[in-house]
Amino acid sequence: MILNVTKLIKSISISVVFLSLPFCSIGANSWYGDIKIITAGSGHDSFNLNKLTAMKNAIHIAHNTFFSPSASFNIPIWNIPDGIIKSFDVIYQGKVGSDFEEQIVIGISIVSLDSLASHLAQVGLISEIQGGNLAIKVKNQVLIENIETSILVESIGQIHNGLQQSFDYQIQNGDPISTNSNGTTWRIPIRVDVKCNYFMDSIANLLINTISSITMSNEEILKFQSQNRPTYPIYLSYKGKKHEFRLRKESSYKILNSLNTHWEYYARNFVVFSGIDASKGAGNATLKKLQESNSSSIFFKLPSSGETICSFTWQEDRTIAEIEKMTSYSVKSLGRTTRFRDGGFEVTFQNEQGSYQNIIISIFDLERATWEVAVKSCEDFHINSYSDWFLPSKDQLVSIGKILPEGYGDIKGSYWSGSYYPGNEGKRPIYVIIGSDIDWTSGKSIETRKVRPIRFVR
């Protein structure tokens, strides 16, 4: 029997909800019981695709945490077995871009571990939770941390899509100034003002709701302190109101920081037309900061609709012949030029055979590692229902570095690849320096470098 979505879905709030621990609780009325999991999902609301995605993510998180993770485990989104999800409560739902009916939802799924175990047995996978009560407690904490990563990746990914549509642009040009004595060349000053539109308010609300849904309770903060475990404060200011949150994982900082490292890319997402040619994202500007961070905290200052965040200025040298052919300058947004989907950022690259492939780049770096650890950490990486990640090859990394748009500053530095230096298989793995004139070189496998997993679009 297939899941009846409409019977499961309830809406408990469409506003900021602060949830306290536990995120999850093992029941006592059955062998394994039920687990409460908060997840996010996106898609067309008219088909409940966003909610189905959130439920599917909950099932995969439960499987990866309590059972044995397996790349072969996959729940088809239109074919979720009846009984695994007992209920789904919507705690936030909103739209962050102009895509028709596409919305993101954050919700609480009640997952039956017994039904999940039964399904795993039917498909021939490990269907028993290993260990006793102590192991269950450890898995509960792992689950909470997996939930934090899952929700942040899905929500920040959708914010990435929305921010590419969250600015309106206005252009002004000054009077031409002659650059030589005979008046054959003229310099035209140009300014493009970047102003937030109403999508920015939707994005701010989504970010607040996302972090609210996973923030630590005071009880959990005290527990971490008693165990000498760090917590990670997030401060957020929007329309004069300040919010304070605490998260559990250092990787959460990396995920949130991707908004800041891409901030210039979002603002520079315009094209200027002169009537004879076009230029994309030109000029220099000092942007209002979205975020300030250090090793112990992140502070977001979110802009609101109608707020100007910067003005790009530059000058163009034109001949008289060019000026005679030009119409007036105009500017428009490029819209969505890169896309978050299926756990990461989608890019297209050309492989060694000359054909084009679409790959998904993880939204954040894994921990710096030696080469062997880097390979294994990519293979073990799980985001929601996606577990087929791997360390990219030299050619894939080089392509990623070349095709990323200007201002897309999240991927820079020295990254391990899955390739070896020719003739030195097993001895000299290759690393790629992204953002440098040096494409790649070999290094010792015991050196630590950055790690960014990728996967193919399925």
N, C-alpha and C positions, 0 to 999 in steps of 0.2 A: 504494500500500500504506500502511496506517495503522500508526502506532507501536504496538508491542507493549510495554505498560508493564511488565508483570510480569517480562519478560526483562531489562529495563534496570535495574530498581531493585535496588540493593545497600545494605546498611547497614554503614557503616564504624565508626560510633560513636554512642552515645546519651549522650555526656558532653561536657564542655568540650573543644573542639578548637582549638588555636592553629595557624593556617595561615600560612605564609610566602609571600612572593612567589616566582614570579609567580602571580597569579590566572589568568593567561591565557598561552598560548604558541602561537605559529604553527608548525605542522608543516612539515617539509621534503619530505614524500613525495608531496605533491599541489600543485595550483596555489595554493590558498590555505591549506590545512591545517585543523587543528582548533584550537578555542579552549576553554579551561577557564573556566567561569563559575559563581560561587556565587550562588544566588538563594534566596528564600524564597517559600513558597506556603501558602495555608490553604484548608481545606475538609474535607469528610467523608472520613475515611481509608478507610472501607469501599469507596469507589469510586475510591480513589487520586486524588481530586480535588485534595488539597493538593499532591501530587507533580506532577500534570499542570499545575497552575498554576505551580509553580516552573519546570518545563521550558519552558512557554510564555513566562514572563518572561525566561528565558535567551535564547530565540530572538529576542524583541523587542529585548532589550538589544544582542545581536550585530548585528541589522539596523540599529538606530538609530545604533550606533557606527561600523560598518565600511562600511555602504552608505548610501544617502540616506534619511533618515527620511521616512516617508509615512503620513499619517493613514489611507490606504486599505489599508495593510498590516495584516492581522489573521490570526492562526492560530487557528482554532476549537479550543477546549480538548479536544473529543472527536474531533478530526480532525487531529492533528499528523502531518504527512507523515513516512513512514518514512525513516530515514537522516540527518535533520538532527540529532537527538539520538542520539549513539552510546552513551552510558551515563549513568546518574544514580546518584550515591552519596549516601546520607542521612548527614549528620553530626550532625543533631539533629532530634528529633521530640517534640512535647509538646502538652498540652492546657492552655488557660489560662482556661477558663470552663465553664459547665454545659451548653453546647449539645451535643446528642447527637452523639457521634462526630466533632465538628469539632476538627481539630488543625492546628497549624502545623508545617511542615517546613522545614529549611534543608538544602540539598544542592548538590552539585557536578555540573553538566551538562557533558559533553563535546559541544560543538557543532561539526558539520562545516560550515565556511564554504563548501566546494564544493557540498554538498547544498543549503545555504541559497541560494547563488547560482543553482543550477539551478531551485529552486522559484520564486525571484523572476522569473527569465526566463520561466517557464511562465505566471505570472500578469501579465506585462507590466510589471514594475517594474524599476528600475535594479538590475542584477545584477553590476556590476563595482566593485571597491574602487578608489577613485581614489588616485593617488600611488604613490610607490615605498617603499623600505624606511624612509626617514625618516618618511613619513606613517604607515606601519604602527606605528612606535614611538610616535608621538604618539597614534594611535588606541588603542594598548594602554593608555597612561596614562589617557586619557579613559574607557576601558572600566572600569578599576579604580575610578575615581571614580564612574561610573554604578552600578557594583555596590554601592558603599557606600551610595548614596542608596536604591537599590532595596530592599536588605535591611532598612535601617532603617525605611523607610516601612511595609513589610509587617509587620514584627515589632512596631513601636511601635503600629501600627493595631490589631493583635490584642491587644496589652497593654491598649490603651484599652478594647476590648470586655470583656476579662477583669477589669479593675480595677473595673468597675461591679458585679461580683458577688463581690468579694474582701473584703467587710466584713460582719461580723455586728453587730447592734445590740441593746443592752440599755437599757431605760428605767426610770427611777425618778422618782416624784413626791413632793414633800414635803407636809407638812400645810398646808392652806389657811390664809391669814392675812387677817383682815378688813381692808378698805381704807377703810371709813367707819364712822361711829359707830353707825349703825342696823343694821349687819351684813347689808346687802342685796347687797354685792359682795365677792368673795373672790379673793385672789391665790394661784395654785398654782405653786410652783417645780417645774420639770421638768428632768431631765438625761438625755441620751442618750449612752451610751458607745459608741465606735466601735472595734471589735476586728477585727484581721486574721484571716481564715479560711485554710484550707489552699490556696486558689487563689493566695494571695500568694506562697507558696513556688514554685509553678509559674511565676508571672510573673517572680520573681527569677531563676530558672534560665534562662528564655527570654532575659531581658535580658543576662545574663552570656554565654550562648552566642552571641547575636546579635553583640555587640560583639567577642567572641573571634574569630568567623569572619571579621571584616573588619579586625582591628587591623593596624597597620603592623609590618613586621619591622624589626629594628635596621638592616639594610642599606638599607631604603627610607627610614627616618628620616634616616640619614646623607646619602642622596642628596638629600632635600628640603633639608636644611641647607646642602649645598654649592650649591644653587640659590637660596638665600635665600628658600625657600618656607616658610610657617608650617605647623606641625602642631598638632593639637588634642588635648590630653591629657584623658582621662576616667578618673576614679578612682571605684571602686565598692567599698563595704563591705557585706558580708552575712554574718550569723551569725559575726562576729568575724574573717572572712577578708577581706583587702584585695586588690583587683585593680587593675592599671594598664594602660591601653590608649592607643593613639594613632590618631587618625583624620585624614583628609586635607582635609576640606571644612568650611567654616564653616557651611554649611547643615545639616551633621550635628548641630551644636550646637542649631540651631533645632528639628530633628525631636525630639531627645532632650528638649529643654526643654519640649516640649508636655506631657510627663508632669507636670512640675512646675507649669505654669500651670493644668492641669486637676485638680490634686491635691485642692483643696477640693471641686470638683464630684464627684469619686469618693467622698470621705468623706461628703458631704452628701446622698448618694443614698438617702434614707429617707423614709418617711411615718409620721406618728403619728396614731393613731385614739383618739378620746375616747369614742366611743359615740354622739355627736351630730354630729361633724364630723371633718375630717382636715386635717392641715397637712404640707406637704412641706418637708423640709430646713430646719427652723426652728433658731433659736438662734445663739449666738456661741461660738467656740472658738478656742483656740490650738493649731494642728496641729503635730505633730512634723514637722520638715522632711524632705521626701524628697530634696531636692537643694540644694546651694549652688553658685553659679556666679559667674564673673566673665568678663572679656573673654578670658582665657587658659586657663581650665580649668573642668571641671564635676566636682563630687564628689557621688556618689549614696550615701546611707545607706539601704539597703533594709530595711524591716521584715520580720518573719517571722510565721508563723501564731501566734496567741495573743497578739500584742502589741497593746496599746491605743494608738492614735495620737492620740486627742483625746476630749474630752467636750463636747458641745453643751449649753448651758444657756440657759434663758429662763423667763419667767413669763407665765402666762395669767390674765387677769381674767375671772371667771365670776360670774354672778348665782346666787342660790339656786335659781331655777327651772331654770337650765341644769344645775347640779350634781345636782339631783334626777333629771334624765333621763340623766345620764352613767353609763357603766359604767367599768371600770378603763381606764387608759391602756395602749395597746399600740403596738409599733413593728415595722415590717418593711422590708426592703430593697425598693427600686423595681426592682431587677434592671437589665437593659440598657435604658436610655432613649435613648441615641444609639448609632449603629452606624458602625463603619469597614467600608467595602467599596469595591472597584473603585478603589483608589488614594487614598481620602480619607474624610472624614466625611459621612455622608448626612443631609440635612435636607429637610423639606418646606416649601414656601412657596406663597403664593397670588399668582398673577400679576395683571396689570392687567385681564385678562378675567374674573377671579374664579375660575378653575380652579386646581387644586393641581398642583404639579410637584415631583418629587424631584430634587435636585441633589446633587452630590458636591463638597465643599469640600476643597481641598488641605490636607494635614496641616501645612504650614508656609508662611510668607511667602517670596516670592522677594525678590531684592534691591530696595531702594528705587530708584525710577526716575522719570524724566520720563514724561509720559503716553504718548508714542509708543513709547518703549522698553517701557513696561508692557504695552501691547497686544501687541507682538511677542514679548516674553518669555513671555507666557501662551500664545500660539499655538505657540511653539517648545517648550513644556514637555512632557516625556515622563516618565511614571512606569510602569515595567514595560511592559505592553501598552497603556497608555492615553495617547493623543496628541491627544485632541480637547478640550483645555482652552481656556478663553477668559477674558477679563476680564469680570467680572460687571457687569450693568447697575446703574443707581442703585436700582431697585426691588428687585432681588435682594439687593444689599448691605444696604439698609435692613431687609429681611425677615430676613436672617441676623442682624443686630444685635438684632432684637426677639425672635427665637424661641430664641436660644441659652439654655440653662439657667443658673441662678445658679451662680457658681463656675467657669463655663466660660470662663476668662479668657484664652484664647490669642489671640482676635481682638479687639483694641481699638486705637483710634487712627484716623488719617486714611488712608483707602484710596481709590485711584483706581477709578472705575467706567468702564464702556465707553459711558456716556451723555454727551450734551452739554446745556448749558443751553439751554432753548427759544429758538429764533431765533438761536442762535449756533453752529450746526453748524460744526465745524472750527476754532472759535476758543476756546470756553470749556468744556472738559471738566469733568464733575462729579466731585467727591470726596465720600465719605460718612464722617462721623465716628462710628465705632461706640463705644458707651459714653458718649455725650454726648446732651444734650437736643436738640442741633442734628442733624437727620437728614442733611442734605446741603447743599452749596453749590458754587459754581463756582470754578475756579482757573485759573491760567495753566499751559499745557501744559509749560512749561519747569521748573516746580516739581517737586521729587522727593517722592514719597509712597510709602506702603506698597502692596504688590501681593500679592493672594491669588487665584490662578486657581481656577475652578470648571469643572465639566462636568456634563452631564445624565446621569441614569441611563439606560443603554441596555437 
